[in-house]
Amino acid sequence: MAKINTHVEESDVLIIGGGMAGTGATFEARHWGRDLKIVCVEKANIDRSGAVAQGLYAINCYMGMQWNENQPEDHVRYARNDLMGMVREDLGYDMARHVDSTVHMFDEWGLPMMKNEKTGRYLREGKWQIMIHGESYKPIVAEAAKKSADKIFNRIMVTHLLMDDEKENRIGGAVGFNMRTGDYHVFKAKTVIVAAGGASHIFKPRAVGEGMGRTWYAPWSNGSAYALPIAVGAKMTQMENRIVLCRFKDGYGPVGAYFLHLKTYTQNANGENYEKKWYDHTKNLVGEYIDHHPTPTCLRNHAFIQEVMAGGGPIQMVTKEAFQDPHLETVGWENFLGMTVGQAVVWASQNIDPKYTNPELTTSEPYVMGSHATCSGAWVSGPEDLSPPEYFWGYNRMLTVEGLFGAGDTVGGSAHKFSSGSFTEGRLAAKAACKYIEDKKAEGIKVSEKQYTDLKEVIYKPLENYTVGRNEITGGTVSPSYISPIQGLQRLQRIMDEYVGGIATNYMTNENMLNRGLELLKWLEEDLENVGAEDYHQLMRAWELKHRTITSQCVTEHTKFREETRWPGYYYRGDHLKLDDENWHCLTVSRRDPKTKEFTMEKVPVYHIVDDKKEKKAS
Ligand SMILES: Cc1cc2nc3c(=O)[nH]c(=O)nc-3n(C[C@H](O)[C@H](O)[C@H](O)COP(=O)(O)OP(=O)(O)OC[C@H]3O[C@@H](n4cnc5c(N)ncnc54)[C@H](O)[C@@H]3O)c2cc1C
């Protein structure tokens, strides 16, 4: 193998991932740490990276406190309701009370915001969403980060966290490699903020083969946000709470603006309102949760899935009425231009003009993330003034590893943060990380050369596997001694799909299937020691796969632990089909022992710190 150069960089605050949360963290770290060295490391290029790469058409989390449109308590009630009771209300409240200031900065930085002509306020798409011309959203927040950081490293995939050799369970930095040059990068740091987004492509996608990249969630989000902390023994929460999205079929174009702004609605193939049909059935499973307003996202999915299984498909969005209005027609198309151009292309290729044809909807394969209508992620400390003792251990958004912080999709328990809330959470994490340094908690950290040179060998091994193994190939591309990243990925996706509640089983699983899934994942993990990479790009694919596999193990362990169906429409435990508040009105928390690689699970109380007076629909 060619000689690999090693670069060592020291910093005070190291941010992994320059998406929404990472740019927020980088920006805010400069505010609180004027003299600190701030470094951000990004797998792609922060100008166009993460889930917001292509842009957005709405900022989905804005309170409007200055006009008393909403208060943080209202948002906590909303998120709690949507997640069937299971959220960390301290984290949600903390994000909500700061999110407006973030959005006001976006406005100052030049993000084109739509305004309500009559009131002069931001134009609302829905109760929480405001509309933007957001194609340039990501470059705008990236600029703020670039002006704040000492250094931004693009094209570096972080593969492992470094630990302090002196003090147990304290962070020491991270390592990774440059996908273009192949160089090895060692980042020693006093604090690390993981902001590496969520996980797509762990479950088999509906679009396979040449269409595999066409998923709802960004295909490059590979679960590093979970795998990095899990590998060093940080606790995770609610990892079973994967999300399934109802979106336009094949292009996964967004439906929010259609429902909220265009007032379109759904129907089955016979033109019926199928959601009503499934009311009694759903009530039998989840009780009074079906009467909550708004109807939780998973329960709307549930009606969709049941209707399709009962033969009522395809489900359509009724666009023909709204699109007769030229203004709404324009909004409908522009909605895709700012964030999902591919949907317009799909419709063109399938001869669908929504003015004359009601387009089909579908439910997606499941994804793991912590910032959307779901809250999988790391178990973090909350803020001092809000969190009950079990949720607080010194520094806001610090994981159970000292000096390791998280934000955005990384952080579990706090759903409905979206782009603005993730940026805000990055700011909160950075503020706490600076305080951690100021409090002298990061003194005397030692990372030995041995630690990072040992890791170097591990990281580049797939190149070695390939270089040696390819000599055994006598024909074709299949080697007896290594597997390629795509072969490994397809195997992972089938395991998750068939055993852990993917589309193959209509999101159904049970304890026996989960046990079998865990067994197969273990064997996959063993085989991944023999993954082969022919170049640095494939090396990235190999490490993405390894991160996806650890994330999948954690998801499967959590799904097995929670013996109820809390979120029908996201997944079903066939052996425990009903929601069980008596035994499972709690958060699930896991820890993987870094030495034995075994997971241990526990239940942690869910504290409702905001009253529920507005949660139920007035009768
Ligand atoms: C399809 C879709 C539509 C959405 N629509 C909206 C919307 O309309 N309005 C709204 O407000 N929000 C929306 N959201 C939510 C919003 O995009 C997310 O909440 C937000 O991007 C999460 O921020 P994050 O920083 O955690 O992740 P991201 O923004 O995804 O950033 C993660 C970053 O980490 C990098 N990274 C990953 N792994 C590594 C690694 N190993 N090493 C180095 N870097 C790494 C990635 O390249 C990426 O830049 C949408 C999300 C999706 C997926």
The ligand as a Gaussian input file, in Angstrom:
#p B3LYP/6-31G(d) Opt

LIG

0 1
 C      -35.615000      15.107000       3.248000
 C      -35.601000      16.071000       4.375000
 C      -36.400000      17.188000       4.324000
 C      -36.369000      18.128000       5.334000
 N      -37.152000      19.232000       5.218000
 C      -37.056000      20.200000       6.150000
 C      -37.794000      21.404000       6.002000
 O      -38.549000      21.588000       5.039000
 N      -37.633000      22.380000       6.932000
 C      -36.803000      22.236000       8.004000
 O      -36.678000      23.150000       8.815000
 N      -36.104000      21.064000       8.186000
 C      -36.214000      20.068000       7.290000
 N      -35.513000      18.899000       7.449000
 C      -34.744000      18.684000       8.694000
 C      -33.331000      19.238000       8.650000
 O      -32.766000      19.037000       7.401000
 C      -32.518000      18.529000       9.728000
 O      -33.209000      18.684000      10.944000
 C      -31.119000      19.082000       9.909000
 O      -30.419000      19.096000       8.694000
 C      -30.355000      18.242000      10.933000
 O      -29.121000      18.851000      11.148000
 P      -27.816000      17.970000      11.468000
 O      -26.682000      18.921000      11.516000
 O      -28.070000      17.086000      12.606000
 O      -27.634000      17.026000      10.188000
 P      -27.184000      17.452000       8.723000
 O      -27.643000      18.820000       8.417000
 O      -27.615000      16.357000       7.828000
 O      -25.593000      17.505000       8.804000
 C      -24.790000      16.390000       9.102000
 C      -23.406000      16.646000       8.517000
 O      -22.465000      15.707000       8.999000
 C      -21.616000      15.301000       7.930000
 N      -21.069000      13.992000       8.272000
 C      -21.734000      12.823000       8.366000
 N      -20.899000      11.834000       8.737000
 C      -19.687000      12.398000       8.893000
 C      -18.422000      11.878000       9.258000
 N      -18.276000      10.598000       9.576000
 N      -17.369000      12.707000       9.285000
 C      -17.508000      14.028000       8.956000
 N      -18.696000      14.571000       8.606000
 C      -19.771000      13.768000       8.588000
 C      -22.541000      15.299000       6.736000
 O      -21.842000      15.346000       5.526000
 C      -23.391000      16.537000       7.002000
 O      -22.827000      17.711000       6.459000
 C      -35.530000      17.926000       6.456000
 C      -34.739000      16.785000       6.529000
 C      -34.766000      15.854000       5.511000
 C      -33.897000      14.650000       5.610000

